[in-house]
Each structure stands twice: as structure tokens, then as C-alpha cells.
């Protein structure tokens, strides 16, 4: 019997690529639910929905009445919906709290009155970033790391607060209601069509604007950049691998690079011949972050296949083609 699969937040960057992967590699009955507040309904999205006969539900799922449009039985639920990004957290933290908390609560209450067999909840490495900075926790960092909010008053941490709530909510509702759930913590997922309020699109835009000297914000900070196809594969493995109920998995490459390395590699792809100079980044931005992916390798047989430089080239080429076609950035961007 064909499995029914719901992707809540299926028009977002990871959600869209997840839907594309499932449509092309599985014989599932797919439903995408999204509010399109990120202005991400484009030709690629519509072509995917049409080609694969994907059911589309458009509504704002931070309000309870929207859930009446959903069916009451699904084999798999990918919970991808959230308001994400450092820019959003810093500029409208109240909305990050309202939207993400409401999405988690109303989804869980809808599950209470529905029949959902398994949920994958998309979480974030931001949840443990404060632990590493404040307490010097191990890097690479394993899943059992205590979760820490380093400065409860700082708007940046509102996103992590809501994702910690989501992890606790889905794990504990699952125990009480009898559905399966698995948590995945993404680490700097990137690729074409990722939007504009992220570090790599920021870099491309500033190189195109001929900034010279070119500012490297937070040059010595480190991250693990995971290409979108690898992140999607890890997400599907978390859903489909037996024995993962109640588990948390870090999804990344295991390769820690500096922001300076990323910036200079982007500059090479952009044929930049100017000078670089270091500059401070966002207050509250963590100094180092890199996951221990031993558990993901062992349990999920997950190994990232795309080298970050290969993925960076694909991403930079996509954004250059986007801007060369005459398209513009849809929203205001703060570079830091």
C-alpha cells in the first residue's frame, strides 16, 4: 500500500529539496503544506508539484484552524516548518517565538487527534552552541551535549529556545501518544535556492557589489557546511531507518572550516582580485561549531558525499545565474 507522507514546511529550502527527492525516488502519496511567507513559490516549485501530482495545502499553520485542511492519517510527517535565520531572530524575535512555538504546539495537538505513525522533527545545531562557548564542551560535539541558552535576553537565541521546546515536545508527546519520532539537528545546510539571509548568499551579493576591501565578518569562527543533497539523504534515513525512535542525530560532514576559508573560496569563484580585511560579526555568534557524526554513521549509515568546495561552486553558480537573469533580492539584507 502506498505510504501517505506530509511535509509541513515543504516549500522551504530543505523542505522543497526533500519533496523533490521523495517524489523522484519513492512511490509515495505526497502532501506539501506551507504558508509561502518566504516568497518561495517559484517555477521550480510549481513544476515539481505538477509533474509529480503532489497535493498542495496553503495556509498558516501557526494558527490551529489551518490543521482542519489536513487529513487525519499519515504514515510519515516531516516537521520542517519554522521561521529560521539569524536575521529573523535579531530583527523580529517576538515573531520567531510566536510562530515556532505555535507550529510545534498546534502540530502536536493535531497529532493527538490524528493517526501519525512517525515524525521527523527538524532541529538545529544552534541548540547547543551556547554550551560550547560557555562551558568549553567537546568539539566535534555529540548528540548528548547539554543544551544551553547563553544569554536568555539576546534575540539571537529565540530560535534555539523554540527548537529546544520542539525537541522536548515531540519526544515527550510521542511517548504519551504512541507515535514514533526522531530528531535531527542540521548544521549549516546550504545549496542553490537557499534564500538570501544566509552567509553564502551574503558573500555572493557583496562580491557582486564590488566591495573592496572585502570585509570578512567573524573570520576565525568555524562551522560545518553540509550540502543540501546530503542533508536530505540524512533526513530520509532518519525517517526510514528502523530503530531510530526517540533518537537524536547530528547531520553534518564532520569537516570544520573557518569563515575566512569559506569567504576566500567564494572570492576565488567570483574572480575577486582585491584585498580582504577582518571585521566583527553578530553579537552572540558562536566561535566554533562542528558536529560529531559518529552516531549518524553508525545508526543511519549516513556519510556526506559532497565536498564543501564542490557544493559551494554549485551554489555560487546558481546565485550568479539568478542575478544575471535580472532578478533581485526580494527583501532587505543586513550584512554581518
C-alpha positions as a Markdown table, in Angstrom:
| # | Residue | x | y | z |
|---|---|---|---|---|
| 1 | Unk | 0.0 | 0.0 | 0.0 |
| 2 | Unk | 1.3 | 3.5 | -0.9 |
| 3 | Unk | 2.6 | 5.5 | 2.1 |
| 4 | Unk | 1.0 | 8.8 | 2.8 |
| 5 | Unk | 3.6 | 11.5 | 3.6 |
| 6 | Unk | 3.1 | 15.0 | 4.8 |
| 7 | Unk | 5.9 | 17.6 | 4.6 |
| 8 | Unk | 4.9 | 20.5 | 6.8 |
| 9 | Unk | 7.0 | 23.4 | 5.6 |
| 10 | Unk | 7.6 | 21.7 | 2.2 |
| 11 | Unk | 8.2 | 24.9 | 0.2 |
| 12 | Unk | 11.2 | 26.0 | 2.3 |
| 13 | Unk | 14.8 | 25.3 | 1.2 |
| 14 | Unk | 15.2 | 21.9 | 2.8 |
| 15 | Unk | 11.5 | 21.0 | 2.6 |
| 16 | Unk | 11.4 | 21.6 | -1.2 |
| 17 | Unk | 14.5 | 19.5 | -1.8 |
| 18 | Unk | 13.2 | 16.8 | 0.5 |
| 19 | Unk | 9.9 | 16.8 | -1.5 |
| 20 | Unk | 11.9 | 16.6 | -4.8 |
| 21 | Unk | 13.9 | 13.6 | -3.5 |
| 22 | Unk | 10.9 | 11.7 | -2.3 |
| 23 | Unk | 8.9 | 12.4 | -5.5 |
| 24 | Unk | 11.8 | 11.2 | -7.7 |
| 25 | Unk | 12.9 | 8.2 | -5.5 |
| 26 | Unk | 9.8 | 6.9 | -3.7 |
| 27 | Unk | 6.3 | 5.9 | -4.7 |
| 28 | Unk | 4.6 | 7.9 | -2.0 |
| 29 | Unk | 1.4 | 9.9 | -1.9 |
| 30 | Unk | 2.9 | 13.3 | -1.1 |
| 31 | Unk | 1.3 | 16.4 | 0.5 |
| 32 | Unk | 3.1 | 19.7 | 1.0 |
| 33 | Unk | 1.7 | 22.2 | 3.5 |
| 34 | Unk | 3.1 | 25.7 | 3.6 |
| 35 | Unk | 2.2 | 29.3 | 4.0 |
| 36 | Unk | 4.7 | 30.6 | 1.5 |
| 37 | Unk | 5.6 | 33.6 | 3.7 |
| 38 | Unk | 9.2 | 33.3 | 2.5 |
| 39 | Unk | 8.0 | 34.1 | -1.1 |
| 40 | Unk | 9.4 | 30.8 | -2.2 |
| 41 | Unk | 6.7 | 29.6 | -4.6 |
| 42 | Unk | 8.5 | 29.8 | -7.9 |
| 43 | Unk | 8.6 | 28.0 | -11.2 |
| 44 | Unk | 10.7 | 25.1 | -9.8 |
| 45 | Unk | 8.2 | 24.5 | -7.0 |
| 46 | Unk | 5.2 | 24.6 | -9.2 |
| 47 | Unk | 6.8 | 22.3 | -11.8 |
| 48 | Unk | 7.6 | 19.8 | -9.0 |
| 49 | Unk | 4.0 | 19.8 | -7.7 |
| 50 | Unk | 2.5 | 19.5 | -11.2 |
| 51 | Unk | 4.9 | 16.8 | -12.5 |
| 52 | Unk | 4.5 | 14.5 | -9.5 |
| 53 | Unk | 0.9 | 15.2 | -8.7 |
| 54 | Unk | 1.8 | 16.5 | -5.2 |
| 55 | Unk | -1.2 | 17.7 | -3.1 |
| 56 | Unk | -0.6 | 21.3 | -2.0 |
| 57 | Unk | -2.2 | 22.9 | 1.0 |
| 58 | Unk | -1.6 | 26.6 | 1.5 |
| 59 | Unk | -2.3 | 28.0 | 5.0 |
| 60 | Unk | -0.7 | 29.5 | 8.0 |
| 61 | Unk | -0.1 | 26.6 | 10.4 |
| 62 | Unk | 0.8 | 28.8 | 13.3 |
| 63 | Unk | -3.0 | 29.0 | 13.7 |
| 64 | Unk | -5.0 | 26.0 | 14.8 |
| 65 | Unk | -7.8 | 26.2 | 12.3 |
| 66 | Unk | -5.3 | 25.5 | 9.4 |
| 67 | Unk | -5.0 | 21.9 | 10.6 |
| 68 | Unk | -8.6 | 21.2 | 9.6 |
| 69 | Unk | -7.4 | 21.2 | 6.0 |
| 70 | Unk | -5.0 | 18.2 | 6.7 |
| 71 | Unk | -6.0 | 14.6 | 6.6 |
| 72 | Unk | -6.1 | 12.8 | 9.9 |
| 73 | Unk | -3.8 | 9.9 | 8.9 |
| 74 | Unk | -0.3 | 9.9 | 7.6 |
| 75 | Unk | 2.4 | 7.3 | 7.6 |
| 76 | Unk | 5.2 | 9.9 | 7.8 |
| 77 | Unk | 5.3 | 13.5 | 8.9 |
| 78 | Unk | 8.4 | 15.6 | 8.2 |
| 79 | Unk | 8.1 | 18.6 | 10.5 |
| 80 | Unk | 10.2 | 21.2 | 8.6 |
| 81 | Unk | 8.1 | 24.4 | 9.2 |
| 82 | Unk | 9.8 | 27.2 | 11.1 |
| 83 | Unk | 10.8 | 30.8 | 10.9 |
| 84 | Unk | 14.6 | 30.5 | 10.7 |
| 85 | Unk | 17.7 | 32.6 | 10.3 |
| 86 | Unk | 19.8 | 34.9 | 12.4 |
| 87 | Unk | 18.4 | 37.9 | 10.6 |
| 88 | Unk | 14.9 | 37.0 | 11.6 |
| 89 | Unk | 15.9 | 36.2 | 15.2 |
| 90 | Unk | 17.6 | 39.6 | 15.6 |
| 91 | Unk | 15.0 | 41.7 | 13.8 |
| 92 | Unk | 11.8 | 40.1 | 14.9 |
| 93 | Unk | 12.4 | 37.8 | 17.8 |
| 94 | Unk | 8.8 | 38.0 | 19.0 |
| 95 | Unk | 7.6 | 36.5 | 15.7 |
| 96 | Unk | 10.2 | 33.8 | 15.9 |
| 97 | Unk | 8.9 | 32.8 | 19.3 |
| 98 | Unk | 5.2 | 33.1 | 18.3 |
| 99 | Unk | 5.4 | 31.3 | 15.0 |
| 100 | Unk | 7.8 | 28.4 | 16.0 |
| 101 | Unk | 6.1 | 27.8 | 19.4 |
| 102 | Unk | 2.7 | 27.8 | 17.8 |
| 103 | Unk | 3.8 | 25.5 | 15.0 |
| 104 | Unk | 5.1 | 23.0 | 17.5 |
| 105 | Unk | 2.2 | 23.1 | 19.8 |
| 106 | Unk | -0.6 | 23.0 | 17.2 |
| 107 | Unk | 1.1 | 20.3 | 15.2 |
| 108 | Unk | 1.4 | 18.1 | 18.4 |
| 109 | Unk | -2.2 | 18.8 | 19.3 |
| 110 | Unk | -3.3 | 17.9 | 15.8 |
| 111 | Unk | -1.3 | 14.6 | 16.1 |
| 112 | Unk | -3.2 | 13.9 | 19.3 |
| 113 | Unk | -6.4 | 13.7 | 17.4 |
| 114 | Unk | -4.9 | 12.1 | 14.3 |
| 115 | Unk | -3.1 | 8.9 | 13.4 |
| 116 | Unk | 0.5 | 9.6 | 12.6 |
| 117 | Unk | 3.0 | 6.7 | 12.6 |
| 118 | Unk | 6.3 | 8.6 | 12.6 |
| 119 | Unk | 7.6 | 12.1 | 12.8 |
| 120 | Unk | 11.0 | 13.6 | 11.9 |
| 121 | Unk | 11.4 | 16.9 | 13.7 |
| 122 | Unk | 13.9 | 19.3 | 12.1 |
| 123 | Unk | 16.0 | 20.9 | 14.8 |
| 124 | Unk | 19.3 | 22.8 | 14.8 |
| 125 | Unk | 22.9 | 23.0 | 16.0 |
| 126 | Unk | 22.0 | 26.4 | 17.5 |
| 127 | Unk | 20.6 | 24.4 | 20.4 |
| 128 | Unk | 24.0 | 23.5 | 21.8 |
| 129 | Unk | 26.0 | 26.5 | 20.5 |
| 130 | Unk | 26.0 | 28.2 | 23.9 |
| 131 | Unk | 27.3 | 25.0 | 25.6 |
| 132 | Unk | 30.4 | 25.0 | 23.5 |
| 133 | Unk | 31.1 | 28.7 | 24.0 |
| 134 | Unk | 30.2 | 29.0 | 27.7 |
| 135 | Unk | 31.5 | 25.6 | 29.0 |
| 136 | Unk | 34.1 | 24.5 | 26.5 |
| 137 | Unk | 32.2 | 21.4 | 25.6 |
| 138 | Unk | 33.9 | 18.9 | 23.2 |
| 139 | Unk | 34.3 | 19.7 | 19.5 |
| 140 | Unk | 33.3 | 17.7 | 17.4 |
| 141 | Unk | 30.1 | 17.7 | 19.5 |
| 142 | Unk | 28.0 | 14.6 | 20.1 |
| 143 | Unk | 24.2 | 14.4 | 20.4 |
| 144 | Unk | 24.2 | 14.0 | 24.2 |
| 145 | Unk | 25.6 | 17.6 | 24.7 |
| 146 | Unk | 23.6 | 19.6 | 27.3 |
| 147 | Unk | 21.6 | 22.3 | 25.6 |
| 148 | Unk | 22.3 | 25.8 | 26.7 |
| 149 | Unk | 20.9 | 29.3 | 26.1 |
| 150 | Unk | 23.9 | 31.5 | 26.8 |
| 151 | Unk | 22.0 | 34.8 | 27.1 |
| 152 | Unk | 18.3 | 34.4 | 27.5 |
| 153 | Unk | 17.7 | 38.1 | 26.8 |
| 154 | Unk | 19.5 | 38.1 | 23.5 |
| 155 | Unk | 17.2 | 37.9 | 20.5 |
| 156 | Unk | 19.5 | 35.7 | 18.5 |
| 157 | Unk | 18.8 | 32.8 | 20.9 |
| 158 | Unk | 15.0 | 32.9 | 20.4 |
| 159 | Unk | 15.3 | 30.4 | 17.5 |
| 160 | Unk | 17.2 | 28.0 | 19.7 |
| 161 | Unk | 14.7 | 28.4 | 22.5 |
| 162 | Unk | 11.9 | 27.4 | 20.2 |
| 163 | Unk | 13.8 | 24.4 | 18.8 |
| 164 | Unk | 14.7 | 23.1 | 22.2 |
| 165 | Unk | 11.0 | 23.3 | 23.1 |
| 166 | Unk | 10.2 | 21.5 | 19.8 |
| 167 | Unk | 12.6 | 18.7 | 20.6 |
| 168 | Unk | 11.2 | 18.2 | 24.1 |
| 169 | Unk | 7.6 | 18.5 | 22.8 |
| 170 | Unk | 7.9 | 15.9 | 20.1 |
| 171 | Unk | 9.9 | 13.4 | 22.2 |
| 172 | Unk | 7.5 | 13.6 | 25.1 |
| 173 | Unk | 4.2 | 13.7 | 23.1 |
| 174 | Unk | 5.5 | 10.7 | 21.2 |
| 175 | Unk | 5.9 | 8.7 | 24.4 |
| 176 | Unk | 2.5 | 9.7 | 25.7 |
| 177 | Unk | 0.6 | 9.3 | 22.4 |
| 178 | Unk | 2.4 | 6.3 | 20.9 |
| 179 | Unk | 3.8 | 7.6 | 17.7 |
| 180 | Unk | 7.5 | 7.4 | 16.7 |
| 181 | Unk | 9.7 | 10.4 | 16.5 |
| 182 | Unk | 13.3 | 11.2 | 15.5 |
| 183 | Unk | 15.1 | 14.5 | 16.0 |
| 184 | Unk | 17.7 | 15.7 | 13.5 |
| 185 | Unk | 19.9 | 18.7 | 14.2 |
| 186 | Unk | 21.1 | 20.4 | 10.9 |
| 187 | Unk | 24.5 | 22.0 | 10.7 |
| 188 | Unk | 24.7 | 24.9 | 8.2 |
| 189 | Unk | 22.8 | 23.3 | 5.3 |
| 190 | Unk | 23.5 | 25.2 | 2.0 |
| 191 | Unk | 22.9 | 25.0 | -1.7 |
| 192 | Unk | 21.0 | 26.6 | -4.6 |
| 193 | Unk | 17.7 | 28.2 | -3.8 |
| 194 | Unk | 18.5 | 28.6 | -0.1 |
| 195 | Unk | 17.2 | 32.1 | 0.1 |
| 196 | Unk | 19.2 | 35.3 | 0.8 |
| 197 | Unk | 19.5 | 35.7 | 4.5 |
| 198 | Unk | 22.4 | 33.3 | 4.9 |
| 199 | Unk | 26.2 | 33.6 | 4.9 |
| 200 | Unk | 26.9 | 32.2 | 1.4 |
| 201 | Unk | 24.3 | 34.4 | -0.5 |
| 202 | Unk | 25.6 | 37.3 | 1.6 |
| 203 | Unk | 29.1 | 36.6 | 0.3 |
| 204 | Unk | 28.0 | 36.4 | -3.3 |
| 205 | Unk | 26.0 | 39.6 | -3.2 |
| 206 | Unk | 28.8 | 41.6 | -1.6 |
| 207 | Unk | 31.3 | 40.2 | -4.2 |
| 208 | Unk | 28.9 | 41.2 | -7.0 |
| 209 | Unk | 28.7 | 44.7 | -5.4 |
| 210 | Unk | 32.5 | 45.0 | -5.8 |
| 211 | Unk | 33.2 | 45.6 | -2.1 |
| 212 | Unk | 36.9 | 46.3 | -1.7 |
| 213 | Unk | 38.5 | 45.8 | 0.7 |
| 214 | Unk | 36.2 | 42.9 | 1.3 |
| 215 | Unk | 35.1 | 42.5 | 4.9 |
| 216 | Unk | 35.3 | 39.0 | 6.5 |
| 217 | Unk | 32.8 | 39.0 | 9.3 |
| 218 | Unk | 33.9 | 36.6 | 12.1 |
| 219 | Unk | 36.9 | 35.4 | 10.1 |
| 220 | Unk | 38.1 | 32.9 | 12.7 |
| 221 | Unk | 34.7 | 31.4 | 13.6 |
| 222 | Unk | 34.2 | 27.8 | 12.4 |
| 223 | Unk | 31.3 | 25.9 | 11.0 |
| 224 | Unk | 30.4 | 22.6 | 9.3 |
| 225 | Unk | 28.8 | 23.3 | 6.0 |
| 226 | Unk | 26.5 | 20.5 | 4.8 |
| 227 | Unk | 25.3 | 20.4 | 1.2 |
| 228 | Unk | 21.6 | 20.2 | 0.6 |
| 229 | Unk | 21.6 | 16.7 | -1.1 |
| 230 | Unk | 23.5 | 15.2 | 1.9 |
| 231 | Unk | 21.1 | 16.9 | 4.4 |
| 232 | Unk | 18.1 | 15.5 | 2.5 |
| 233 | Unk | 19.6 | 12.0 | 2.4 |
| 234 | Unk | 20.3 | 12.1 | 6.2 |
| 235 | Unk | 16.7 | 13.3 | 6.8 |
| 236 | Unk | 15.2 | 10.4 | 4.8 |
| 237 | Unk | 17.5 | 8.0 | 6.6 |
| 238 | Unk | 16.3 | 9.3 | 9.9 |
| 239 | Unk | 12.7 | 8.6 | 8.9 |
| 240 | Unk | 13.2 | 5.3 | 7.2 |
| 241 | Unk | 15.9 | 3.5 | 9.3 |
| 242 | Unk | 14.4 | 1.1 | 11.8 |
| 243 | Unk | 15.3 | 1.5 | 15.5 |
| 244 | Unk | 15.6 | 5.3 | 15.4 |
| 245 | Unk | 12.5 | 6.1 | 17.5 |
| 246 | Unk | 13.3 | 8.5 | 20.3 |
| 247 | Unk | 16.8 | 9.2 | 19.0 |
| 248 | Unk | 18.6 | 12.5 | 18.1 |
| 249 | Unk | 21.1 | 12.8 | 15.2 |
| 250 | Unk | 23.6 | 15.4 | 14.2 |
| 251 | Unk | 23.7 | 15.9 | 10.4 |
| 252 | Unk | 26.8 | 17.4 | 9.0 |
| 253 | Unk | 30.0 | 16.5 | 7.2 |
| 254 | Unk | 32.5 | 16.3 | 10.1 |
| 255 | Unk | 34.6 | 18.9 | 8.3 |
| 256 | Unk | 35.2 | 22.1 | 10.3 |
| 257 | Unk | 36.2 | 25.2 | 8.3 |
| 258 | Unk | 36.7 | 28.8 | 9.2 |
| 259 | Unk | 34.5 | 31.6 | 7.8 |
| 260 | Unk | 37.7 | 33.1 | 6.3 |
| 261 | Unk | 38.3 | 29.8 | 4.3 |
| 262 | Unk | 34.7 | 30.0 | 3.1 |
| 263 | Unk | 35.0 | 33.6 | 2.2 |
| 264 | Unk | 38.2 | 33.3 | 0.3 |
| 265 | Unk | 37.0 | 30.2 | -1.6 |
| 266 | Unk | 33.9 | 32.2 | -2.6 |
| 267 | Unk | 36.2 | 35.0 | -3.7 |
| 268 | Unk | 38.1 | 32.7 | -6.0 |
| 269 | Unk | 34.9 | 31.5 | -7.6 |
| 270 | Unk | 33.9 | 35.2 | -8.1 |
| 271 | Unk | 37.3 | 36.1 | -9.5 |
| 272 | Unk | 37.9 | 38.6 | -6.8 |
| 273 | Unk | 41.3 | 40.3 | -7.1 |
| 274 | Unk | 41.0 | 42.8 | -4.2 |
| 275 | Unk | 42.0 | 42.9 | -0.5 |
| 276 | Unk | 40.4 | 41.3 | 2.5 |
| 277 | Unk | 40.0 | 42.7 | 6.0 |
| 278 | Unk | 38.6 | 41.2 | 9.1 |
| 279 | Unk | 35.5 | 42.6 | 10.8 |
| 280 | Unk | 33.4 | 41.6 | 13.9 |
| 281 | Unk | 30.2 | 39.6 | 13.3 |
| 282 | Unk | 26.8 | 39.4 | 15.0 |
| 283 | Unk | 26.9 | 39.7 | 18.8 |
| 284 | Unk | 26.1 | 36.3 | 20.2 |
| 285 | Unk | 27.5 | 34.4 | 17.2 |
| 286 | Unk | 29.3 | 31.3 | 18.4 |
| 287 | Unk | 33.1 | 30.9 | 17.9 |
| 288 | Unk | 33.1 | 27.2 | 16.9 |
| 289 | Unk | 30.6 | 24.7 | 15.9 |
| 290 | Unk | 31.2 | 21.2 | 14.4 |
| 291 | Unk | 29.2 | 18.0 | 15.0 |
| 292 | Unk | 30.4 | 14.6 | 16.0 |
| 293 | Unk | 28.6 | 12.5 | 13.3 |
| 294 | Unk | 29.7 | 9.1 | 14.7 |
| 295 | Unk | 26.2 | 8.2 | 15.8 |
| 296 | Unk | 24.7 | 9.2 | 12.4 |
| 297 | Unk | 27.3 | 7.0 | 10.6 |
| 298 | Unk | 26.6 | 4.0 | 12.9 |
| 299 | Unk | 22.8 | 4.1 | 13.1 |
| 300 | Unk | 21.8 | 5.6 | 9.8 |
| 301 | Unk | 24.8 | 4.7 | 7.6 |
| 302 | Unk | 24.9 | 8.4 | 6.8 |
| 303 | Unk | 28.1 | 9.8 | 5.2 |
| 304 | Unk | 28.1 | 13.2 | 3.5 |
| 305 | Unk | 29.2 | 12.7 | -0.1 |
| 306 | Unk | 29.6 | 16.3 | -1.4 |
| 307 | Unk | 32.8 | 18.2 | -0.5 |
| 308 | Unk | 32.0 | 21.7 | 0.7 |
| 309 | Unk | 34.0 | 23.3 | -2.1 |
| 310 | Unk | 32.0 | 21.3 | -4.7 |
| 311 | Unk | 28.8 | 22.4 | -3.1 |
| 312 | Unk | 30.0 | 26.0 | -2.8 |
| 313 | Unk | 30.7 | 26.1 | -6.6 |
| 314 | Unk | 27.2 | 24.8 | -7.4 |
| 315 | Unk | 25.7 | 27.3 | -5.0 |
| 316 | Unk | 27.7 | 30.3 | -6.2 |
| 317 | Unk | 26.9 | 29.4 | -9.9 |
| 318 | Unk | 23.2 | 29.3 | -9.1 |
| 319 | Unk | 23.2 | 32.7 | -7.4 |
| 320 | Unk | 25.2 | 34.3 | -10.2 |
| 321 | Unk | 22.8 | 32.9 | -12.8 |
| 322 | Unk | 19.9 | 34.1 | -10.7 |
| 323 | Unk | 21.2 | 37.7 | -10.6 |
| 324 | Unk | 22.5 | 37.6 | -14.2 |
| 325 | Unk | 18.9 | 36.9 | -15.3 |
| 326 | Unk | 17.8 | 40.3 | -13.9 |
| 327 | Unk | 16.2 | 39.0 | -10.7 |
| 328 | Unk | 16.8 | 40.9 | -7.4 |
| 329 | Unk | 16.9 | 40.2 | -3.7 |
| 330 | Unk | 13.2 | 40.2 | -2.5 |
| 331 | Unk | 13.9 | 41.6 | 1.0 |
| 332 | Unk | 16.3 | 43.9 | 2.8 |
| 333 | Unk | 19.5 | 42.2 | 3.9 |
| 334 | Unk | 21.8 | 43.0 | 6.9 |
| 335 | Unk | 25.3 | 42.0 | 6.2 |
| 336 | Unk | 27.3 | 40.7 | 9.2 |
